[in-house]
């Protein structure tokens, strides 16, 4: 047949081909934007349920990765079993069900209070009941739409992976936009409404994509098209996809836990590693990668050497350097693994299967770091292990061919080494790990002091020996932030003086080593509220720390998040509430919101006060506390931290504290100029359960 006899494409077909790429790109972009927009939004809704713990985000990532795998499996099933027409009808029916029954996004009924144990399983059930169906429906769109595009007849249909890069741009922008544009402007309820409207537009976009596929089939008279016949993929190739996806996914959870423990358990610090993770996909799946693989391979070794040097020499370079080093090493390692993954991708006929196995690796990596490692390890040793695995993802290791006996020997050595490592970690007594993080017990200054360290912050210290080496006897002296003469102790005394020299009842939110127990006086009823069972075990063990046993052996300890457990206390019964519940430098935002203040006011007796411990290297929380208190008609006094060399030598650290009360007479601060009443207009907006500007708090700390 000569060229003149070839039927010319109709005008409708030409327009359809012209519109195909833009419509698919916009729909995939919106789908990815919604997919990754829901993650920080809903995790922020859940945070108050579990004390603002970074563990919430670790479990969230594992959950979302697992549902993403289910969505990819569902997409693979649709593509391999049905035509575009029937697959579109099934998928659009699922989307319609979500619109009717699954929106707007919110916490499902029946999950008002978490259990004292089994927090992980409870969280998984909460996520499943609340956002499982919407996330599943959106998760399937990436591979499903790319597979539809592959059979659209478009000139670029043979290699649809460029659409994967486009969708990851949407994911990346959603994560970056959340802390800087969405969270500071919109409340959580407004965010849920916006997500619902976005889902409705996505429904229309998917219908349009399906219509384009059906239209192209009808135009050429071929009828509904089925997917190209997939070729058989060798099991070892699939295993390679799984392994190359496992390492960066596990590193993502490990790095995020490290950062969110040392800075703040808020979406800002969660989304940065996840955004970098997605950015690697954007780069490596471009037709021409923006960053050369050789650069990444060399930079990986350089950054690993820098981390080793920093660990051995321990120079004081600031948290900003640490943040950049860990994020940089994570990004480069993910680039190396994902670059190799992109190089090994199959043709379009096996596209959905490739995404499925890649997602299997992602789920396994998340499960390892998010659920298994916290159970079997008492330290975050999975982080260096995964960095070593990241080196094994380099292309050179994939080409090494070993004899069968060598492979067997290496496998046996790896298994024995892993078993030995688990046994060692289980027997450690200097490090205790729970859902809420890692607590380390360290003896310092040649054994004269013992300290409890969470992340990079000391949460209590006790003197064991005098300067002459003799054992300390008698009532232990509170140290670290809780020493007599410090802001916390003076704040307690100020409320005590205003109430005639004694406090009837005190609630302390956060236990630590129990140091505050030794600020109690005879006749005062103190109750401690603590969410981490492991912390309670340490504080109540006289062989570890003796504050509770010596100063308040009968003081009740209430387990659970204080926003929930304090609500059970009698109204109007407390003279003072001390809020000292930070983990490392992370802040449980929900303990400093308007809703939290309303709760505290109900529990306080007339003339009572709230004392906040707001020491933080990375955020200035004073303006937020002031604005939130003012919104509720309360007065705030701030005492800045003071530090002298002689205090540091004794492990005494001046705390940054805020006192909140209804009127000046509720606290006796007369003549103490270290306490500054905040009478000027607030420089921050009030924080609530639906709004908290963490970026602003960080910026205020960085500003001179």
MIBAMAR-457014 format. One line per 3 residues: number of its first residue (from 1); for each residue x, y, z of C-alpha. Coordinates in steps of 0.02 Angstrom, whole numbers, padded with zeros to 5 digits. Layout:
NUM> X/Y/Z; ...
***
This chain:
1> 00000/00000/00000; 00073/00168/-00050; 00069/00323/00055
4> -00076/00398/-00041; -00187/00254/00009; -00153/00272/00196
7> -00306/00351/00277; -00270/00523/00347; -00312/00547/00530
10> -00473/00640/00559; -00477/00811/00640; -00553/00734/00796
13> -00412/00608/00809; -00282/00745/00788; -00359/00850/00925
16> -00373/00698/01036; -00188/00658/01016; -00144/00840/01051
19> -00244/00841/01211; -00189/00671/01275; -00022/00715/01354
22> -00082/00877/01439; -00238/00795/01511; -00145/00641/01573
25> -00007/00750/01645; -00126/00867/01737; -00229/00722/01804
28> -00076/00628/01866; -00007/00788/01941; -00170/00820/02036
31> -00181/00638/02091; -00005/00640/02160; -00034/00810/02242
34> -00186/00740/02334; -00099/00577/02374; 00044/00661/02465
37> -00058/00807/02530; -00167/00693/02634; -00019/00616/02725
40> 00043/00765/02829; -00135/00831/02845; -00207/00675/02924
43> -00052/00635/03026; -00068/00808/03103; -00248/00767/03148
46> -00189/00610/03236; -00040/00685/03329; -00139/00744/03483
49> -00200/00567/03511; -00025/00504/03550; 00067/00647/03631
52> 00139/00721/03473; 00259/00575/03460; 00371/00560/03306
55> 00320/00377/03307; 00152/00432/03235; 00238/00483/03073
58> 00340/00322/03065; 00182/00217/03078; 00094/00334/02956
61> 00229/00309/02824; 00221/00121/02844; 00031/00127/02829
64> 00032/00237/02675; 00166/00131/02591; 00064/-00025/02625
67> -00095/00050/02553; 00006/00115/02406; 00059/-00064/02373
70> -00123/-00118/02381; -00168/00020/02258; -00030/-00034/02139
73> -00089/-00214/02151; -00267/-00159/02114; -00205/-00059/01962
76> -00107/-00209/01899; -00263/-00317/01917; -00369/-00194/01818
79> -00242/-00175/01679; -00205/-00360/01660; -00387/-00419/01667
82> -00495/-00284/01586; -00508/-00167/01439; -00495/00020/01467
85> -00685/00035/01460; -00720/-00094/01595; -00571/-00044/01703
88> -00629/00138/01695; -00805/00090/01749; -00738/-00008/01898
91> -00618/00127/01952; -00741/00270/01931; -00866/00172/02034
94> -00736/00160/02173; -00702/00347/02160; -00889/00383/02172
97> -00900/00275/02328; -00761/00377/02408; -00852/00539/02366
100> -01012/00476/02445; -00947/00380/02596; -00765/00424/02629
103> -00758/00614/02630; -00722/00737/02705; -00563/00675/02789
106> -00575/00657/02978; -00541/00539/03122; -00664/00394/03121
109> -00782/00366/03267; -00723/00246/03401; -00543/00308/03409
112> -00560/00441/03542; -00429/00369/03659; -00277/00258/03622
115> -00230/00108/03729; -00086/00111/03853; 00000/-00025/03752
118> -00012/-00080/03571; -00009/00098/03505; 00056/00041/03335
121> -00088/-00077/03297; -00213/00050/03361; -00139/00181/03245
124> -00147/00064/03096; -00331/00030/03133; -00365/00217/03150
127> -00282/00257/02984; -00372/00115/02898; -00544/00166/02958
130> -00517/00352/02928; -00419/00370/02765; -00391/00193/02701
133> -00520/00198/02561; -00483/00374/02494; -00295/00343/02494
136> -00316/00173/02411; -00422/00248/02271; -00298/00387/02236
139> -00146/00272/02254; -00199/00167/02105; -00201/00313/01983
142> -00014/00324/01949; 00015/00155/01867; -00165/00141/01804
145> -00162/00303/01703; 00012/00267/01637; -00049/00097/01576
148> -00199/00177/01492; -00083/00301/01409; 00025/00157/01347
151> -00123/00091/01245; -00186/00263/01189; -00100/00258/01020
154> -00003/00417/01059; 00172/00429/00980; 00250/00429/01155
157> 00147/00281/01218; 00291/00159/01201; 00383/00240/01348
160> 00257/00313/01472; 00382/00327/01616; 00398/00514/01587
163> 00225/00527/01664; 00293/00449/01824; 00416/00593/01838
166> 00271/00715/01812; 00168/00634/01950; 00315/00641/02070
169> 00329/00828/02037; 00150/00842/02101; 00195/00740/02254
172> 00350/00845/02285; 00257/01009/02271; 00118/00948/02385
175> 00243/00909/02522; 00338/01072/02503; 00177/01173/02497
178> 00106/01096/02656; 00219/01173/02789; 00250/01337/02698
181> 00082/01376/02616; -00054/01260/02680; -00017/01236/02866
184> 00017/01421/02907; -00142/01479/02817; -00278/01347/02825
187> -00354/01259/02974; -00368/01071/02970; -00554/01077/02932
190> -00522/01195/02786; -00385/01080/02724; -00507/00933/02728
193> -00635/01032/02627; -00504/01083/02498; -00449/00901/02481
196> -00629/00849/02448; -00646/00975/02307; -00479/00917/02236
199> -00542/00738/02237; -00698/00791/02141; -00590/00873/02007
202> -00482/00716/02002; -00638/00612/01969; -00673/00720/01816
205> -00492/00705/01758; -00492/00516/01768; -00655/00509/01671
208> -00574/00620/01537; -00420/00507/01527; -00531/00354/01507
211> -00632/00444/01374; -00474/00485/01276; -00424/00301/01278
214> -00596/00244/01223; -00605/00380/01092; -00441/00331/01012
217> -00498/00150/01004; -00663/00197/00922; -00575/00315/00800
220> -00466/00180/00724; -00604/00048/00731; -00499/-00071/00833
223> -00623/-00086/00975; -00573/-00085/01157; -00387/-00114/01174
226> -00306/-00235/01293; -00135/-00210/01367; 00015/-00270/01267
229> 00065/-00447/01313; 00191/-00438/01457; 00354/-00533/01439
232> 00410/-00650/01577; 00517/-00565/01708; 00648/-00673/01793
235> 00626/-00690/01983; 00801/-00623/02017; 00759/-00465/01920
238> 00603/-00438/02025; 00706/-00469/02182; 00826/-00335/02122
241> 00682/-00210/02105; 00625/-00253/02282; 00800/-00233/02355
244> 00834/-00067/02269; 00668/00003/02333; 00692/-00070/02508
247> 00847/00028/02556; 00791/00208/02521; 00619/00172/02595
250> 00695/00108/02756; 00816/00255/02761; 00670/00375/02739
253> 00587/00314/02900; 00752/00308/02997; 00807/00483/02946
256> 00635/00557/02979; 00629/00482/03154; 00801/00553/03192
259> 00757/00728/03131; 00582/00739/03206; 00649/00682/03375
262> 00783/00816/03383; 00682/00961/03312; 00492/00944/03314
265> 00361/00812/03279; 00271/00918/03151; 00237/00904/02964
268> 00378/01025/02920; 00511/00902/02977; 00420/00752/02906
271> 00393/00817/02732; 00572/00871/02695; 00645/00693/02689
274> 00491/00628/02597; 00502/00772/02473; 00686/00731/02440
277> 00637/00548/02420; 00510/00595/02285; 00631/00717/02204
280> 00749/00573/02169; 00612/00487/02068; 00582/00648/01971
283> 00766/00657/01926; 00806/00476/01885; 00651/00445/01778
286> 00685/00592/01663; 00738/00542/01485; 00902/00629/01526
289> 00940/00631/01714; 00976/00805/01780; 01115/00741/01894
292> 01248/00625/01827; 01255/00454/01912; 01444/00471/01932
295> 01422/00628/02035; 01304/00538/02153; 01419/00388/02173
298> 01568/00497/02220; 01465/00610/02333; 01394/00459/02426
301> 01567/00402/02478; 01618/00579/02525; 01467/00605/02638
304> 01488/00434/02720; 01668/00482/02760; 01606/00647/02832
307> 01480/00556/02943; 01612/00435/03005; 01730/00579/03043
310> 01597/00676/03136; 01549/00521/03238; 01728/00488/03289
313> 01786/00667/03320; 01617/00738/03379; 01649/00919/03330
316> 01517/01046/03385; 01455/01109/03218; 01274/01145/03264
319> 01110/01058/03225; 01102/01143/03054; 01259/01051/02998
322> 01192/00887/03066; 01028/00913/02975; 01114/00951/02811
325> 01233/00803/02828; 01097/00675/02864; 00977/00741/02733
328> 01116/00753/02604; 01174/00575/02637; 00996/00512/02628
331> 00963/00603/02464; 01121/00541/02381; 01095/00361/02439
334> 00916/00365/02374; 00980/00437/02209; 01102/00293/02190
337> 00972/00159/02228; 00831/00238/02128; 00949/00275/01984
340> 00992/00091/01972; 00806/00050/01988; 00763/00165/01843
343> 00902/00089/01738; 00827/-00084/01764; 00646/-00037/01723
346> 00554/-00147/01597; 00456/-00098/01442; 00280/-00026/01449
349> 00199/-00199/01441; 00269/-00238/01615; 00244/-00064/01687
352> 00114/-00104/01821; 00209/-00259/01876; 00367/-00154/01895
355> 00277/-00028/02005; 00201/-00168/02107; 00367/-00250/02149
358> 00448/-00082/02178; 00308/-00045/02303; 00338/-00214/02387
361> 00516/-00158/02422; 00453/00009/02487; 00332/-00075/02607
364> 00464/-00196/02671; 00587/-00054/02700; 00456/00046/02794
367> 00405/-00106/02898; 00586/-00140/02943; 00624/00036/03003
370> 00453/00085/03067; 00391/-00072/03155; 00523/-00209/03166
373> 00678/-00109/03214; 00596/-00019/03362; 00545/-00189/03429
376> 00709/-00284/03412; 00836/-00144/03435; 00861/-00033/03588
379> 00952/00098/03485; 00930/00167/03310; 01058/00049/03239
382> 00953/00019/03084; 01012/00188/03018; 01196/00140/02995
385> 01145/-00033/02936; 01041/00043/02797; 01182/00161/02750
388> 01292/00008/02725; 01154/-00071/02621; 01149/00090/02520
391> 01330/00064/02472; 01285/-00110/02412; 01159/-00031/02292
394> 01300/00043/02190; 01308/-00029/02012; 01475/-00115/02039
397> 01407/-00234/02170; 01269/-00294/02054; 01398/-00358/01929
400> 01500/-00460/02055; 01486/-00646/02022; 01528/-00762/02167
403> 01539/-00951/02176; 01396/-01041/02260; 01498/-01084/02416
406> 01549/-00900/02437; 01368/-00844/02425; 01318/-00974/02554
409> 01456/-00919/02670; 01412/-00736/02656; 01228/-00775/02685
412> 01269/-00877/02840; 01383/-00740/02906; 01248/-00610/02879
415> 01118/-00715/02971; 01235/-00750/03117; 01287/-00568/03125
418> 01106/-00511/03124; 01058/-00634/03261; 01205/-00578/03367
421> 01162/-00396/03343; 00982/-00424/03396; 01039/-00521/03550
424> 01160/-00382/03598; 01028/-00246/03576; 00901/-00342/03678
427> 01021/-00357/03824; 01073/-00174/03827; 01035/-00081/03987
430> 01104/00089/03939; 00975/00118/03802; 00787/00089/03809
433> 00675/00107/03657; 00487/00126/03644; 00356/00193/03524
436> 00402/00367/03585; 00589/00359/03552; 00755/00305/03626
439> 00806/00349/03804; 00989/00329/03849; 01061/00319/04024
442> 01238/00387/04030; 01362/00414/04172; 01466/00571/04145
445> 01610/00664/04227; 01699/00504/04279; 01542/00429/04353
448> 01496/00577/04465; 01331/00606/04375; 01201/00499/04289
451> 01091/00577/04154; 00939/00527/04052; 00960/00580/03872
454> 00823/00579/03740; 00885/00624/03568; 01013/00760/03603
457> 00935/00833/03761; 00964/00790/03944; 00798/00760/04031
460> 00862/00742/04206; 01023/00708/04298; 01072/00646/04470
463> 01235/00662/04564; 01303/00490/04611; 01470/00539/04690
466> 01541/00691/04774; 01695/00779/04707; 01806/00675/04823
469> 01733/00514/04751; 01624/00469/04900; 01446/00411/04866
472> 01307/00540/04885; 01188/00507/05028; 01023/00581/05081
475> 00891/00669/04979; 00948/00689/04797; 00972/00865/04729
478> 00873/00909/04571; 00991/00951/04429; 00979/00991/04242
481> 00831/01109/04210; 00752/01074/04380; 00883/01139/04503
484> 00833/01251/04647; 00855/01431/04590; 00815/01393/04410
487> 00664/01455/04315; 00556/01303/04344; 00589/01293/04531
490> 00566/01481/04552; 00404/01476/04452; 00336/01341/04567
493> 00386/01444/04719; 00302/01599/04646; 00135/01510/04637
496> 00165/01434/04808; 00195/01605/04888; 00039/01677/04806
499> -00063/01537/04888; 00004/01562/05063; 00160/01454/05058
502> 00091/01286/05004; 00011/01205/04852; -00139/01096/04880
505> -00125/00993/04719; -00003/00996/04572; -00007/00906/04404
508> 00159/00882/04315; 00141/00837/04131; 00298/00740/04090
511> 00401/00636/04211; 00580/00620/04147; 00689/00560/04289
514> 00563/00624/04417; 00673/00774/04465; 00524/00888/04499
517> 00468/00770/04637; 00606/00843/04744; 00532/01017/04723
520> 00374/00958/04813; 00347/01003/04995; 00264/00903/05134
523> 00075/00910/05125; 00070/00943/04937; -00015/00815/04825
526> 00082/00795/04663; 00023/00688/04517; 00133/00648/04367
529> 00065/00618/04192; 00177/00518/04075; 00142/00439/03906
532> 00296/00326/03894; 00293/00170/04002; 00481/00148/03981
535> 00514/00320/04057; 00409/00273/04207; 00508/00113/04230
538> 00670/00210/04231; 00609/00346/04348; 00535/00225/04475
541> 00689/00113/04481; 00799/00174/04626; 00948/00088/04547
544> 00931/00209/04401; 00867/00372/04477; 00814/00405/04657
547> 00709/00564/04646; 00537/00483/04653; 00582/00351/04782
550> 00664/00479/04897; 00551/00631/04875; 00377/00572/04823
553> 00364/00382/04835; 00174/00389/04848; 00145/00511/04705
556> 00023/00439/04578; 00083/00416/04398; -00052/00422/04265
559> -00011/00338/04099; -00065/00411/03933; -00068/00574/03839
562> -00102/00717/03960; -00234/00799/03850; -00337/00641/03873
565> -00291/00584/04048; -00293/00756/04128; -00471/00775/04067
568> -00519/00638/04191; -00456/00740/04340; -00584/00836/04444
571> -00620/01012/04383; -00556/01155/04490; -00443/01044/04596
574> -00267/01098/04545; -00165/01246/04604; -00027/01222/04475
577> 00000/01129/04312; 00180/01108/04253; 00193/01064/04067
580> 00363/00984/04039; 00327/00852/03908; 00452/00882/03769
583> 00547/00735/03695; 00723/00788/03648; 00690/00957/03566
586> 00526/00902/03487; 00369/00987/03549; 00198/00907/03571
589> 00109/01054/03489; -00061/00999/03553; -00007/01037/03733
592> 00014/01223/03697; -00145/01261/03598; -00303/01355/03644
595> -00393/01190/03671; -00255/01136/03791; -00267/01300/03887
598> -00456/01280/03900; -00427/01108/03976; -00297/01174/04099
601> -00413/01315/04155; -00553/01193/04192; -00439/01089/04302
604> -00363/01237/04396; -00436/01307/04555; -00471/01494/04557
607> -00303/01583/04559; -00210/01433/04487; -00073/01446/04355
610> 00011/01348/04216; 00201/01339/04204; 00269/01293/04033
613> 00447/01230/04005; 00487/01294/03830; 00675/01270/03816
616> 00715/01236/03635; 00868/01258/03526; 00771/01269/03364
619> 00609/01364/03401; 00557/01518/03498; 00394/01464/03579
622> 00370/01616/03690; 00270/01721/03564; 00157/01572/03523
625> 00122/01540/03709; 00089/01726/03736; -00030/01742/03587
628> -00123/01583/03634; -00143/01637/03815; -00199/01812/03764
631> -00329/01736/03650; -00403/01657/03807; -00391/01815/03912
634> -00238/01757/04010; -00076/01843/04059; 00097/01777/04016
637> 00267/01803/04097; 00426/01741/04012; 00591/01703/04096
640> 00738/01687/03978; 00870/01553/04008; 01025/01601/04106
643> 01184/01499/04103; 01350/01517/04193; 01505/01404/04183
646> 01489/01352/04365; 01311/01292/04333; 01363/01193/04179
649> 01499/01105/04279; 01364/01045/04399; 01247/00990/04259
652> 01126/01132/04296; 01046/01216/04145; 00943/01375/04152
655> 00773/01336/04075; 00667/01447/03962; 00497/01454/04047
658> 00327/01538/04027; 00201/01568/04166; 00017/01588/04120
661> -00117/01646/04243; -00282/01739/04247; -00222/01892/04344
664> -00059/01961/04416; -00102/01913/04595; -00106/01728/04551
667> 00085/01724/04551; 00206/01815/04666; 00341/01880/04550
670> 00358/02050/04633; 00532/02122/04618; 00601/01981/04510
673> 00652/02066/04350; 00699/01902/04269; 00514/01873/04237
676> 00451/01988/04099; 00265/02015/04081; 00215/02008/03898
679> 00113/02166/03876; 00163/02209/03696; 00055/02148/03551
682> 00091/01966/03512; 00208/01932/03366; 00123/01767/03327
685> -00051/01701/03297; -00134/01593/03431; -00101/01408/03407
688> -00244/01284/03406; -00271/01101/03365; -00310/01158/03188
691> -00172/01287/03168; 00010/01297/03222; 00144/01399/03132
694> 00300/01299/03170; 00394/01381/03026; 00367/01550/03109
697> 00433/01483/03275; 00590/01419/03191; 00613/01583/03097
700> 00598/01684/03259; 00734/01576/03336; 00849/01603/03187
703> 00816/01790/03179; 00937/01899/03279
***
